[in-house]
Amino acid sequence: MPHVIDSSRTASKGRRPEHPHTEPNRFGLLLRRHRTDSGLTIEELATASGVSIRAISDMERGRSRVPQRRTVEALLRALHLPAGAAAALRDSARANRRDGQPAPALAPPRTVDDFTGRHGEVAWVGDLVARSAEPADRQGAPVVAVVSGPPGLGKTALMVQAATRYAEAFPDGVLFVDLRGLDPDPPRPDDLLLRLLIALGLEESRVPADQHARGAQYRALLRERRILLLLDNAADEAQIRPLLPGTGNTMVIITSRRALAGLEAVDRLTLPTLTADEAVTLLQRIIGPPRAITEPEAMRGLARACGHLPLALRIAGNRLLSRPHWSVGHLLSRLADQDDRLDLLVAGDLQIAAPFMLSYRQLSPAAARTFRRLAVLPGPDAGLELAAQAAGLEPRQTEAALEELAELGLLQPATDGRYRFHDLMRLFARARLSAEETPAVRQQVEQQVVTWLLETAVAAGRWFEPAYAAAPEPAGGWATAQDAGGWIEQESGNWFGALRLAAAAGRHAEVLAVADAMHWFSDRWMHWAHWLEVYQLSAASAEALGDPRDRAVHLNYLSWAYTTCAHRPDLAETPAREAQRLAAVAGDLSQQGWAWTYLGFAARRRDDAAGAETAARQSLPLFEAGGDWDGYAQGLSLLAGSLAGAGRHREAIAQYRRLDALLTDPDRAPSPLVVEVTAGHVHLNIGLSLLTLRRWTAAAASFRAALPRLQRSGVRQSEARCRYGLGDALAHLGRVDEARVELRRAVRTARQVGPAELVDTALERLAKLHLGRRTAGG
């Protein structure tokens, strides 16, 4: 007896329900009838319409049931149908298009009403949409965009929001596929192609078994359509490549925690956190304006506690919604404890730590170890050397681990090969460190990092100490003082944090060593905000150790920091007077001279020129008796400056010229580093006095002599003042174009390093030059 096949069951397998008002493939049947009535072969219709032979054949046989509008119009023009027949063919195409919409499983998630910010990012997608709408016959690759970034940034929300906004630009629909890239076993490309082909209207029974054949069929279908394809949460490039269209007007947006750097010819967007204002606005939209406006400061604090991360903000907002009796300030106070913050950022099934953990589980053992141990770093970011110290790995292994962490969004690449944590990610790393490492190991890692930072900071700072810089081979592994200074600046957050930890742990000798080593460098980087605390810590450590000379040294440093860095000369006198007393007890003439010098600095800053002159004249014999020619040069500079401050500019110039002669005296010259820094300032200050005396040509010459010396010494605030003085002198000489160049350079430099008031002064001078030119040309 012959085997009987149940045709009804076979026909229904893998199909979606047909549209209730159309017969299957009505469009294809009508197209074939009109073609044959016109006496055209498929090849002839393809030539006349510009639609491929395969596409026409697939439409007629029902293998492609969702023709694009422009494809239908091209066929109608080639067939020359009467109006009624053309309308019927268009209607059947629309009906098939409705029936051929993506399967519900591939429909995008719903958008949220309180979506906030991201205006620039949404506009970026809009530009890509416009670019993707070029003519269908182009041979270029479709537009493909990758949106990457750490977990919790709202990559999917942005993509869905953009898809909703620009959906009308894609007449053949929007397809959304969750690629589940962080699953232990993400979906394979052949399974994803099957889902996509069925969503595109192909019967499952007609999908080839071979992945390459599936891919070819998939690309052929997309070539005839304009679809927005959203591929969310990609695992890697291998999962993505088979899903990319070949040609046509389909556009693809991919989201991933990885950068997917191996994909070629794609547009890229690395999503940042929300701005502070956007974060507060999102919180307000979640909890409602009436509740938010009563606590504006608490709202800003809550946004900061959430790291401006959209997921964390939504969790915090939802917690407040579910607890209407809580104030914003109450939740903020509960989040103040960093150790508990991640545990408290939970609302229902939303947990800030959950997406972090998904990424963490993807890491290799070396990368996971590096991630955990970077949590002990005292600063906001790290370079390779410091990361290797924390991880306890070789540099090459550490570099690979850092790249892996950045690829998964657990670290953020910063400038110059450095890496940084998002605030909440750092808390997660700290939690993993506590969970997976013993207390003894954690303490060992922290101590190793602190010790390395302190020792390296001392080695770097000594490049700028006169006694050490003259050595044949200065300390550390740097080739130049500029390299050592670069390390001090780049790692400032870390060595300063290590200094705090050392002071708190009673490691006073190490604190003194770092502060001593940094003293001469601090003159080159005065705008750094933390010198006052550095010398407060070192003065306290010196007091704890009890040596009177060390106490005098670090109280002198503290006096300098009050005057120069904190701009509080009123507070500088007390530590300098105590340093003076302690230096006398210790019998140290040099430190007594320095105490007088710092008293003079404070007096000058208070516009007490007479007090500054008295202090300078007191310091000079002490420095001379102690044989401290570095200090003597500073005392002489203070004397000249105090005379200039009193309006006695000719006397001041005479003292500056005396100082200039000292710099080349073979018996009394200061150390080379002091000469280098002082020489530039001598010519700068002579130039400033010459300006006051209205000797424009001589002033310009003095500024030009100062400028290269100041640039070599790296004191950029003085460079800014020098450029302003040169611009002012040139303006008075009528050399307006040259003056404008120097004044603009002064503005740029002062904006970076200060002094802040110089920016306004230089801009006013530029405005006067511009006004004078307009008046002259008027």
C-alpha positions in Angstrom: 0.0 0.0 0.0 1.6 3.4 -1.0 2.7 5.7 1.7 0.2 8.7 2.1 1.5 12.2 3.0 -0.8 14.5 4.9 -0.6 17.5 2.6 -2.5 19.8 4.9 0.0 19.3 7.7 3.0 19.6 5.3 1.7 22.8 3.8 1.2 24.4 7.2 4.6 23.5 8.7 6.8 26.6 9.4 4.2 29.1 7.9 2.7 32.1 9.5 -1.0 32.6 9.3 -2.1 34.1 6.0 -3.6 37.5 5.8 -7.4 37.0 6.3 -8.3 39.1 3.3 -5.9 37.8 0.7 -5.1 34.5 -1.0 -1.6 33.2 -0.7 0.8 35.0 -3.1 -1.9 37.1 -4.8 0.7 39.6 -5.9 2.9 36.9 -7.5 0.0 35.4 -9.4 -1.1 38.9 -10.7 2.4 39.7 -11.7 2.8 36.5 -13.7 -0.5 37.1 -15.4 0.3 40.6 -16.4 3.8 39.6 -17.6 2.5 36.8 -19.8 -0.4 39.0 -21.1 2.2 41.5 -22.1 4.1 38.8 -23.9 7.3 39.2 -21.9 9.6 36.6 -20.6 11.1 37.0 -17.1 14.4 38.0 -18.7 12.7 40.7 -20.8 10.8 42.1 -17.8 14.0 42.1 -15.8 15.8 44.1 -18.5 12.9 46.6 -18.9 12.4 47.1 -15.1 15.9 46.9 -13.7 14.7 44.2 -11.2 16.8 41.1 -11.2 15.6 37.8 -12.9 15.9 36.0 -9.6 13.8 38.6 -7.7 11.0 38.4 -10.3 11.0 34.6 -10.3 10.9 34.5 -6.4 8.0 36.9 -6.4 6.0 35.0 -9.0 6.5 31.7 -7.2 5.7 33.1 -3.7 9.2 32.7 -2.4 9.4 36.4 -1.8 6.1 37.9 -0.7 7.2 41.4 0.5 8.2 43.5 -2.5 9.5 47.0 -1.9 7.4 49.9 -3.1 10.1 51.0 -5.6 10.4 47.5 -6.9 6.6 47.4 -7.6 6.8 50.8 -9.3 9.6 49.7 -11.5 7.6 46.7 -12.6 4.5 48.8 -13.3 6.5 51.1 -15.5 7.9 48.2 -17.5 4.5 46.5 -17.9 2.6 49.7 -19.0 -0.5 48.6 -17.2 -3.8 50.6 -17.3 -4.6 52.5 -14.1 -7.1 50.0 -12.7 -4.8 47.0 -13.2 -1.8 49.0 -11.7 -3.9 49.9 -8.7 -4.9 46.2 -8.1 -1.2 45.1 -8.3 -0.2 47.8 -5.8 -3.0 46.8 -3.5 -1.9 43.1 -3.6 1.7 44.2 -2.9 0.5 46.2 0.2 -1.6 43.2 1.4 1.4 40.9 1.0 3.6 43.5 2.8 1.2 43.5 5.8 1.2 39.7 5.8 5.0 39.7 5.5 5.8 41.8 8.5 8.4 40.5 11.0 7.4 37.7 13.3 6.4 39.0 16.7 9.5 37.5 18.2 11.6 39.9 16.1 9.6 43.1 16.9 11.6 45.7 18.8 10.9 46.2 22.5 8.7 49.0 23.6 10.1 52.4 24.0 10.0 54.2 27.4 8.1 57.5 27.7 10.8 59.0 30.0 13.7 58.4 27.6 16.0 61.4 28.3 18.9 63.1 26.6 21.1 61.5 23.9 20.1 64.2 21.4 23.5 64.1 19.7 23.5 60.3 19.5 19.9 60.1 18.1 20.9 62.8 15.5 23.9 60.6 14.6 21.6 57.7 13.9 19.4 60.1 11.8 22.4 61.0 9.6 23.1 57.3 9.0 19.5 56.7 8.1 19.7 59.5 5.5 22.9 58.0 4.1 21.4 54.6 3.9 18.5 55.8 1.7 20.7 56.3 -1.4 19.4 54.7 -4.6 18.8 50.9 -4.5 21.0 50.2 -7.5 24.2 51.4 -5.7 26.9 48.8 -5.3 28.3 50.0 -2.0 27.9 48.1 1.2 24.8 49.0 3.4 25.2 51.3 6.3 26.3 49.4 9.5 26.7 51.1 12.8 28.2 49.7 16.1 27.1 51.2 19.4 29.4 50.0 22.2 30.0 50.8 25.8 29.9 49.4 29.3 26.8 47.8 30.8 24.0 50.0 32.1 24.5 52.8 29.6 21.3 52.3 27.8 22.6 51.1 24.5 19.5 49.1 23.7 17.2 51.9 24.8 19.0 54.3 22.5 18.7 51.9 19.6 15.0 51.3 20.1 14.3 55.0 20.5 16.1 55.8 17.3 14.3 53.0 15.5 10.9 54.3 16.7 11.8 57.8 15.5 13.0 56.8 12.1 10.8 53.8 11.4 8.9 55.5 8.6 12.2 55.6 6.6 12.1 51.8 6.4 8.9 50.7 4.5 9.8 47.0 4.8 9.9 47.1 8.5 12.2 46.9 11.6 13.7 43.6 12.8 15.1 43.3 16.3 17.2 40.3 17.4 18.7 39.8 20.8 22.0 38.0 20.1 22.4 37.2 23.9 26.1 37.8 23.6 26.8 37.3 27.3 25.2 33.9 27.5 27.5 31.0 28.2 26.5 29.6 24.7 25.3 32.5 22.6 23.1 31.7 19.5 25.1 30.6 16.5 24.9 32.4 13.2 23.1 29.6 11.4 20.3 29.6 14.0 20.0 33.4 13.8 19.9 33.2 10.0 17.0 30.8 10.3 15.0 33.1 12.5 15.7 36.1 10.2 14.8 34.3 7.0 11.4 33.2 8.6 10.8 36.7 9.7 11.5 37.9 6.2 8.7 35.7 4.9 10.5 32.5 3.9 8.9 29.2 4.8 11.0 27.2 7.2 10.8 24.2 4.9 12.5 26.2 2.2 15.5 27.4 4.3 18.7 25.6 3.3 20.4 23.5 6.0 23.9 24.8 5.0 24.9 28.1 6.7 26.6 29.5 3.6 23.5 28.8 1.5 21.3 30.4 4.2 23.5 33.5 4.2 23.3 33.8 0.4 19.5 33.5 0.5 19.3 36.0 3.4 21.4 38.6 1.5 19.4 38.1 -1.6 16.2 38.9 0.3 17.7 41.9 1.9 19.0 43.2 -1.4 15.4 43.9 -2.5 14.2 45.5 0.7 14.7 48.5 2.9 14.7 47.2 6.5 16.2 48.5 9.7 17.9 45.5 11.4 18.7 45.9 15.1 21.2 43.4 16.4 21.4 43.8 20.1 24.0 42.5 22.6 26.4 41.0 20.1 28.9 38.4 21.4 31.7 39.0 18.9 32.6 39.6 15.2 32.1 36.0 14.3 28.5 36.0 15.4 27.8 39.3 13.5 29.5 38.9 10.1 27.1 36.3 8.6 24.2 38.6 9.5 25.4 41.6 7.6 23.7 42.4 4.3 25.8 42.5 1.1 24.3 45.3 -0.9 21.0 47.3 -0.9 19.4 49.8 1.4 19.0 47.7 4.6 20.6 49.5 7.5 22.1 47.6 10.5 22.6 48.9 14.1 24.6 46.6 16.4 25.0 47.0 20.1 27.7 45.3 22.1 29.7 45.8 25.3 32.7 44.9 23.1 34.0 47.4 20.6 33.9 44.8 17.8 37.0 46.3 16.4 37.4 43.5 13.8 34.4 44.7 11.8 35.4 46.7 8.8 33.7 49.6 7.1 31.3 50.4 10.0 30.3 53.6 11.7 31.1 53.6 15.5 29.7 55.2 18.5 31.1 54.7 22.0 28.2 55.7 24.3 29.2 57.9 27.2 27.3 58.3 30.5 24.6 60.9 30.7 25.6 64.5 31.5 24.9 65.7 35.0 21.8 67.7 33.8 20.5 64.8 31.7 20.9 62.4 34.7 18.9 64.8 37.0 16.2 65.2 34.3 15.9 61.4 33.9 15.4 61.1 37.7 12.8 63.9 37.7 10.9 62.3 34.8 10.8 58.9 36.7 9.7 60.2 40.1 7.7 63.2 38.9 8.5 66.9 39.1 6.4 67.7 42.3 8.6 65.3 44.3 11.9 66.3 42.6 11.8 70.1 42.8 11.6 70.1 46.6 15.2 68.6 46.9 17.3 70.0 44.0 20.7 69.4 45.8 19.7 65.9 46.8 18.7 65.1 43.2 22.1 66.2 42.0 23.8 64.1 44.7 21.7 61.1 43.8 22.6 61.4 40.2 26.3 61.6 41.2 25.9 58.5 43.4 24.5 56.7 40.4 27.5 57.7 38.3 25.1 59.3 35.8 24.5 55.7 34.6 21.0 55.3 33.1 20.3 51.8 34.6 21.4 53.0 38.1 19.3 56.1 37.8 16.3 54.1 36.7 16.7 51.7 39.7 17.1 54.6 42.1 14.0 56.3 40.6 12.0 53.1 40.8 13.0 52.6 44.4 11.7 56.1 45.2 8.5 55.4 43.3 7.9 52.2 45.3 8.5 54.1 48.6 6.5 57.3 48.4 7.3 58.1 52.0 11.1 58.3 51.3 12.7 61.6 50.5 15.4 61.8 47.9 17.8 62.8 50.6 17.0 59.6 52.6 17.9 57.4 49.6 21.0 59.4 49.0 22.1 59.0 52.6 21.6 55.2 52.4 23.8 55.2 49.2 26.6 57.1 50.9 28.3 54.0 52.1 30.2 52.8 49.1 30.4 49.2 50.4 26.6 48.9 50.4 25.8 51.0 47.3 25.6 48.2 44.8 23.4 46.1 47.1 21.0 49.0 47.5 20.7 49.8 43.8 18.1 47.1 43.4 14.4 47.6 42.3 12.4 44.4 41.7 14.3 42.4 39.0 16.5 45.4 38.2 20.0 45.1 39.8 22.9 47.3 38.8 25.4 44.5 39.7 23.7 41.9 37.5 24.8 43.3 34.1 28.3 43.9 35.5 28.5 40.3 36.6 27.5 39.0 33.2 30.5 40.8 31.7 32.8 39.7 34.5 32.0 36.0 33.9 33.2 36.4 30.3 36.8 37.3 31.5 39.9 35.1 31.3 41.5 34.4 34.7 44.2 37.0 34.2 41.7 39.7 33.2 39.5 38.9 36.2 42.4 39.0 38.5 43.5 42.4 37.0 40.0 43.8 37.3 39.6 42.9 41.0 43.0 44.1 42.0 42.8 47.4 40.2 40.2 48.3 42.8 43.0 49.0 45.3 44.4 51.8 43.2 44.1 55.1 45.0 43.7 57.3 41.9 41.1 57.5 39.1 43.1 55.8 36.4 46.3 53.9 35.7 48.9 53.2 33.2 50.5 49.8 32.3 53.3 49.9 34.9 51.0 50.6 37.8 48.4 48.1 36.6 51.1 45.4 36.4 52.1 46.2 40.0 48.5 45.7 41.2 47.8 42.6 39.1 51.1 40.9 39.9 51.5 40.1 36.3 54.2 40.7 33.7 53.6 43.8 31.6 52.7 41.9 28.4 50.1 39.8 30.3 48.8 42.9 32.0 48.4 44.8 28.7 46.4 41.9 27.2 44.2 41.8 30.3 43.6 45.6 30.2 42.6 45.3 26.5 40.2 42.5 27.3 38.6 44.5 30.1 38.3 47.6 27.8 36.8 45.4 25.1 34.0 44.2 27.4 33.4 47.7 28.8 34.6 46.9 32.3 37.4 49.5 31.9 37.3 52.7 30.0 40.3 53.6 27.8 41.6 57.0 28.8 44.4 59.1 27.2 47.9 58.0 26.5 47.3 54.3 27.1 45.7 54.7 30.4 42.5 53.0 31.7 39.9 54.1 34.2 36.9 52.7 36.1 33.4 54.1 36.0 32.6 54.8 39.7 30.1 52.1 40.1 32.3 49.6 38.2 35.1 50.3 40.7 32.7 49.4 43.5 31.8 46.2 41.7 35.5 45.4 41.3 36.0 46.1 45.1 33.1 43.7 45.9 34.7 41.0 43.7 38.1 41.5 45.4 36.4 41.0 48.8 34.5 38.0 47.7 37.3 36.2 45.8 40.6 37.2 47.6 41.6 36.7 51.2 42.1 39.7 53.5 45.8 38.9 53.6 46.1 39.0 49.8 44.1 42.2 49.6 46.4 43.9 52.2 49.5 42.6 50.4 48.3 44.0 47.0 47.5 47.4 48.5 50.8 47.6 50.3 52.7 46.7 47.2 50.9 49.3 45.1 51.4 52.1 47.8 55.1 51.2 48.2 55.8 51.2 44.5 54.0 54.5 44.0 55.9 56.2 46.8 59.3 55.0 45.7 58.6 55.9 42.1 57.4 59.3 43.1 60.6 60.0 45.0 62.7 58.8 42.0 60.8 61.1 39.6 60.9 64.1 41.9 64.6 63.9 42.4 65.1 64.7 38.8 64.2 68.3 39.8 66.2 68.5 43.1 69.5 70.3 42.5 71.5 67.9 44.7 70.3 64.8 42.7 69.8 66.2 39.2 73.5 66.9 39.0 74.3 63.2 39.4 75.6 61.3 36.3 72.6 59.0 36.3 69.5 60.5 38.0 67.2 58.0 39.7 64.4 56.1 37.9 64.0 54.7 34.4 63.3 58.0 32.6 65.5 59.3 29.9 64.8 63.0 30.6 63.5 65.3 33.3 60.5 65.9 31.0 59.7 62.2 31.1 60.0 62.1 34.9 57.7 65.2 35.2 55.2 63.6 32.8 55.0 60.6 35.2 54.5 62.9 38.2 51.6 64.6 36.4 50.0 61.5 34.9 50.1 59.5 38.1 49.4 62.4 40.5 46.1 61.0 41.6 47.7 57.7 42.4 50.9 58.8 44.2 48.9 61.5 46.1 46.4 58.9 47.1 49.3 56.6 48.2 50.7 59.5 50.2 47.4 59.9 52.1 47.3 56.2 52.8 50.9 56.2 54.0 50.3 59.1 56.3 47.2 57.4 57.8 49.3 54.2 58.3 52.0 56.1 60.1 54.6 55.6 57.4 56.0 59.1 58.2 59.5 58.7 56.8 58.1 57.8 53.4 55.8 60.8 53.5 58.7 63.1 54.2 60.8 61.5 51.4 58.0 62.1 48.8 57.3 65.7 49.9 61.1 66.5 49.8 61.5 65.0 46.4 58.5 67.0 45.0 59.5 70.4 46.4 61.5 71.6 43.4 59.1 70.1 40.9 56.2 71.9 42.6 57.5 75.3 41.4 57.0 74.0 37.8 53.4 72.8 38.4 52.0 75.3 40.8 48.4 75.1 39.4 48.0 71.5 40.7 45.3 71.7 43.4 46.9 69.4 46.0 50.2 70.8 47.0 48.8 72.4 50.2 47.6 69.0 51.4 50.9 67.3 50.4 52.8 69.7 52.7 50.2 69.6 55.4 50.7 65.8 55.5 54.5 66.1 55.5 54.5 68.8 58.2 52.3 66.5 60.4 54.6 63.5 59.7 57.7 65.6 60.6 56.1 66.6 63.8 55.3 63.0 64.6 59.0 62.0 64.0 60.1 65.0 66.1 63.3 66.1 64.4 63.5 69.9 64.6 65.2 70.4 61.3 62.8 68.2 59.4 59.9 70.1 61.0 61.5 73.4 59.9 61.9 72.2 56.3 58.3 71.0 55.9 56.8 74.0 57.7 58.7 76.1 55.2 57.2 74.1 52.4 53.7 74.5 54.0 54.2 78.3 54.1 55.1 78.3 50.4 51.9 76.3 49.6 49.7 78.6 51.6 51.0 81.7 49.7 51.6 80.3 46.2 49.0 77.5 45.8 46.2 78.2 48.2 46.5 82.0 47.7 46.2 82.5 51.5 49.3 84.5 52.4 47.5 85.4 55.7 48.0 81.8 56.8 51.6 81.5 55.6 53.2 83.5 58.4 52.5 81.1 61.3 54.3 78.0 59.8 57.2 80.2 58.5 57.7 81.8 62.0 57.7 78.3 63.6 60.1 77.0 60.9 62.4 80.0 61.8 62.4 79.0 65.5 63.0 75.3 64.8 65.8 76.0 62.3 67.5 78.2 65.0 67.2 75.3 67.5 68.7 72.9 64.9 71.4 75.5 64.0 70.5 75.4 60.3 71.3 78.8 58.7 69.9 77.8 55.4 66.5 76.9 56.7 66.4 80.1 58.7 67.1 81.9 55.4 64.3 80.0 53.7 61.9 80.9 56.5 62.6 84.6 55.9 62.2 84.1 52.2 58.7 82.5 52.6 57.8 85.3 55.0 58.8 87.7 52.2 56.7 85.8 49.6 53.7 86.1 51.8 54.3 89.8 52.4 54.6 90.4 48.6 51.3 88.6 48.0 49.7 90.8 50.6 51.1 93.9 48.8 53.4 94.6 51.7 56.4 95.6 49.6 58.3 97.0 52.7 57.8 93.8 54.6 59.0 91.7 51.6 62.1 93.9 51.2 62.9 93.5 54.9 62.5 89.7 54.8 64.7 89.4 51.7 67.5 91.5 53.2 67.3 89.3 56.3 67.6 86.1 54.3 70.6 87.0 52.1 73.3 86.9 54.9 71.9 83.7 56.3 72.1 82.0 52.9 75.6 83.4 52.3 76.8 82.1 55.7 75.3 78.7 55.1 76.8 78.5 51.6 73.3 77.9 50.1 73.5 79.7 46.7 70.3 78.2 45.5 68.6 80.0 48.4 70.6 83.1 47.9 69.3 83.4 44.3 65.8 83.1 45.6 66.4 85.8 48.3 67.9 88.1 45.7 64.9 87.5 43.4 62.6 88.3 46.3 64.5 91.6 47.0 64.2 92.7 43.3 60.6 91.8 43.2 59.8 93.7 46.4 61.5 96.8 44.9 59.4 96.4 41.8 56.3 96.0 44.0 57.2 99.4 45.7 57.4 101.1 42.3 61.2 101.3 42.4 61.7 99.7 39.0 65.1 101.0 38.2 66.4 99.6 41.5 64.6 96.4 40.8 66.2 96.1 37.4 69.6 96.6 39.0 69.0 93.8 41.5 67.8 91.5 38.7 71.0 92.2 36.7 72.9 91.4 39.9 71.1 88.1 40.1 71.8 87.5 36.4 75.5 87.9 37.0 75.3 85.5 40.0 73.9 82.8 37.7 77.2 82.7 35.8 79.6 83.3 38.8 81.8 80.1 38.9 82.2 80.4 42.7 78.7 81.3 43.8 76.4 80.2 41.0 73.3 78.1 42.0 72.9 74.5 40.8 72.2 74.1 37.1 68.5 73.4 37.5 68.0 76.6 39.6 70.0 78.5 37.0 67.7 77.2 34.2 64.5 78.2 36.0 65.8 81.5 37.4 67.3 82.8 34.2 64.0 82.9 32.5 62.3 84.6 35.4 65.1 87.3 35.6 64.5 88.4 32.0 60.7 88.1 32.4 60.7 90.4 35.5 63.1 92.8 33.9 60.7 93.0 31.0 57.8 93.7 33.2 59.7 96.6 34.9 60.7 97.9 31.5 57.0 97.9 30.5 56.1 100.0 33.5 58.9 102.4 32.5 57.4 102.5 29.0 60.6 101.3 27.4 58.8 99.1 24.8 61.7 98.0 22.6 63.9 97.0 25.6 60.9 95.2 27.2 60.1 93.2 24.0 63.8 92.2 23.8 63.8 91.1 27.4 60.6 89.0 27.0 62.0 87.4 23.8 65.1 86.4 25.8 63.0 85.0 28.6 60.6 83.0 26.5 62.8 80.0 25.4 64.3 79.7 28.9 60.8 79.6 30.4 59.7 77.0 27.9 62.7 74.8 28.6 62.1 75.0 32.4 58.5 74.1 31.9 57.0 76.8 34.2 54.0 77.4 32.0 52.3 80.1 34.1 55.3 82.3 33.7 55.4 81.5 30.0 51.8 82.8 29.8 52.8 86.1 31.6 55.8 86.4 29.3 53.7 86.1 26.2 51.2 88.7 27.6 54.1 91.1 28.3 55.6 90.6 24.8 52.2 91.1 23.2 51.6 94.3 25.2 55.1 95.7 24.2 54.6 94.8 20.6 51.2 96.5 20.6 52.7 99.7 21.9 55.4 99.5 19.2 52.6 99.4 16.6 53.3 95.8 15.5 49.7 94.8 15.9 49.6 91.5 14.1 52.6 90.1 16.1 51.0 91.4 19.3 47.7 89.6 18.6 49.6 86.3 18.0 51.3 86.5 21.4 48.2 87.6 23.3 46.2 84.7 21.9 49.0 82.3 22.9 48.9 83.9 26.4 45.2 83.2 26.6 45.5 79.6 25.5 48.3 78.9 28.0 46.6 80.7 30.9 43.4 78.8 30.2 45.2 75.6 30.7 47.4 76.4 33.7 46.6 79.9 35.0 46.7 82.4 36.3 43.0 82.8 35.6 43.0 86.6 35.8 45.5 86.8 33.0 42.9 85.3 30.6 40.6 88.3 31.1 43.4 90.8 31.0 44.7 89.4 27.7 41.2 89.2 26.2 40.6 92.8 27.1 43.9 93.8 25.5 43.0 91.9 22.3 39.6 93.7 22.2 41.2 97.1 22.4 43.5 96.1 19.5 40.5 95.0 17.5 38.6 98.2 18.3 41.6 100.4 17.5 42.0 98.7 14.1 38.3 99.1 13.3 38.5 102.8 14.3 41.6 103.3 12.2 39.9 101.7 9.2 36.6 103.4 9.9 
